[in-house]
Amino acid sequence: MAQQSPQTFENHARILPAYHYVAFPLFAINFFYALYRVVTDFSWGGLVAFGVSVALILLFFIARVMVLSVQDRVIRLEETLRMRALLPADLQGRIGELTVKQLVALRFASDGELTDLTRKVLDEKITDQKIIKKLIRTWRADFQRA
């Protein structure tokens, strides 16, 4: 397997070229063309084509939301198990206080800094994922994201 470059806050977002740069533009072009055809040369066939173009756009976004929802559930499970193994007893009782968004952000924290960062997030009630990620000093890469 090829060596992947180190992951950081700046480069951790995942872009799927076929999804983001090919599929969406094609769906968008299809949508606007179908809309143009309905407005300039109305027909029932054109209306059906427009309806299908709307359905494809909806499907594009709904599919992404569904994939990310499942990914967040898996991350919640993984991080809960990881925290049960790594956190001291006083923090283990507080794992349930963490939101899914906090757990998703904390997954990038190394094992060595997880305890202190979890304590800080809970005590200071930090909910913004971006802020939590920026607090991480030693990044734990996740190359298997959806």
C-alpha positions as CSV (number, residue, x, y, z in Angstrom):
1,M,0.0,0.0,0.0
2,A,1.3,3.5,-0.9
3,Q,2.5,5.7,1.9
4,Q,-0.2,8.4,2.7
5,S,0.9,11.9,3.7
6,P,0.4,12.8,7.3
7,Q,-3.1,13.9,8.1
8,T,-3.7,17.3,9.8
9,F,-6.5,19.6,10.6
10,E,-5.8,21.5,7.3
11,N,-6.0,18.4,5.1
12,H,-8.4,16.0,6.9
13,A,-11.5,16.8,4.8
14,R,-12.2,14.1,2.3
15,I,-13.2,15.0,-1.3
16,L,-14.3,12.2,-3.6
17,P,-13.6,13.5,-7.1
18,A,-16.1,11.3,-8.9
19,Y,-18.8,12.3,-6.4
20,H,-18.0,16.0,-5.9
21,Y,-16.5,17.0,-9.2
22,V,-18.3,14.7,-11.7
23,A,-21.6,13.5,-10.4
24,F,-22.8,16.7,-8.8
25,P,-22.0,19.0,-11.8
26,L,-23.7,16.5,-14.2
27,F,-26.8,16.4,-12.0
28,A,-26.8,20.2,-11.7
29,I,-26.4,20.7,-15.5
30,N,-29.2,18.2,-16.0
31,F,-31.4,20.1,-13.5
32,F,-30.9,23.5,-15.1
33,Y,-31.3,22.1,-18.7
34,A,-34.6,20.4,-17.7
35,L,-35.8,23.6,-16.0
36,Y,-34.9,25.6,-19.1
37,R,-36.8,23.1,-21.3
38,V,-39.9,23.3,-19.1
39,V,-39.9,27.1,-19.1
40,T,-39.1,27.7,-22.7
41,D,-40.9,24.7,-24.4
42,F,-43.3,23.2,-22.0
43,S,-44.4,19.6,-22.5
44,W,-45.4,16.8,-20.2
45,G,-42.3,14.9,-21.2
46,G,-40.2,17.9,-20.2
47,L,-42.0,18.2,-16.9
48,V,-41.3,14.5,-16.2
49,A,-37.6,15.1,-17.1
50,F,-37.5,18.0,-14.7
51,G,-39.1,15.9,-11.9
52,V,-36.4,13.2,-12.5
53,S,-33.7,15.9,-12.3
54,V,-35.1,17.1,-9.0
55,A,-35.2,13.5,-7.7
56,L,-31.6,12.9,-8.7
57,I,-30.4,16.1,-6.9
58,L,-32.3,15.0,-3.8
59,L,-30.9,11.5,-4.1
60,F,-27.4,12.9,-4.3
61,F,-27.7,14.8,-1.0
62,I,-29.8,12.2,0.8
63,A,-27.3,9.5,0.0
64,R,-24.4,11.6,1.4
65,V,-26.4,12.4,4.6
66,M,-27.2,8.7,5.1
67,V,-23.6,7.6,4.6
68,L,-22.3,10.3,7.0
69,S,-25.0,9.3,9.6
70,V,-23.9,5.7,9.5
71,Q,-20.2,6.8,9.7
72,D,-21.0,8.9,12.8
73,R,-22.7,6.0,14.5
74,V,-19.7,3.8,13.9
75,I,-17.4,6.5,15.2
76,R,-19.6,6.9,18.3
77,L,-19.2,3.2,19.0
78,E,-15.4,3.1,18.2
79,E,-14.7,6.2,20.4
80,T,-16.8,5.0,23.3
81,L,-14.9,1.7,23.3
82,R,-11.6,3.5,22.9
83,M,-12.4,5.9,25.8
84,R,-13.5,3.0,28.1
85,A,-10.0,1.5,27.5
86,L,-8.0,4.8,27.9
87,L,-9.8,7.2,30.2
88,P,-9.5,7.2,34.0
89,A,-12.5,6.1,36.1
90,D,-13.6,9.6,36.8
91,L,-14.0,10.4,33.1
92,Q,-15.4,7.0,32.1
93,G,-18.6,7.9,33.9
94,R,-18.9,11.1,31.8
95,I,-18.5,9.5,28.3
96,G,-22.3,9.6,27.9
97,E,-22.2,13.4,28.2
98,L,-20.3,13.7,25.0
99,T,-22.3,14.4,21.9
100,V,-21.8,12.6,18.6
101,K,-20.2,15.8,17.2
102,Q,-17.7,15.9,20.1
103,L,-16.9,12.2,19.7
104,V,-16.4,12.7,15.9
105,A,-13.9,15.5,16.6
106,L,-12.1,13.7,19.4
107,R,-11.4,10.7,17.3
108,F,-8.5,12.5,15.8
109,A,-6.8,13.0,19.2
110,S,-3.9,10.7,20.0
111,D,-4.2,8.2,22.8
112,G,-1.8,10.2,24.9
113,E,-3.8,13.4,24.8
114,L,-7.3,12.0,24.8
115,T,-7.7,12.2,28.6
116,D,-6.8,15.8,28.9
117,L,-8.7,16.9,25.8
118,T,-11.8,15.0,26.8
119,R,-11.7,16.6,30.3
120,K,-11.3,20.0,28.7
121,V,-14.1,19.5,26.2
122,L,-16.5,18.3,29.0
123,D,-15.5,20.9,31.6
124,E,-15.5,23.8,29.3
125,K,-18.5,22.6,27.4
126,I,-16.8,22.9,24.0
127,T,-19.2,21.8,21.3
128,D,-17.7,23.2,18.1
129,Q,-15.9,20.4,16.2
130,K,-13.5,22.8,14.5
131,I,-12.4,24.2,17.9
132,I,-11.9,20.7,19.3
133,K,-9.9,19.6,16.3
134,K,-7.7,22.7,16.5
135,L,-6.9,21.8,20.2
136,I,-5.4,18.5,19.1
137,R,-1.6,18.5,19.2
138,T,-0.8,15.0,18.0
139,W,-3.2,14.1,15.1
140,R,-4.5,10.5,14.9
141,A,-5.2,10.1,11.2
142,D,-8.4,8.5,9.8
143,F,-8.0,7.5,6.2
144,Q,-11.0,5.2,6.1
145,R,-13.7,7.9,6.2
146,A,-16.7,7.9,3.9
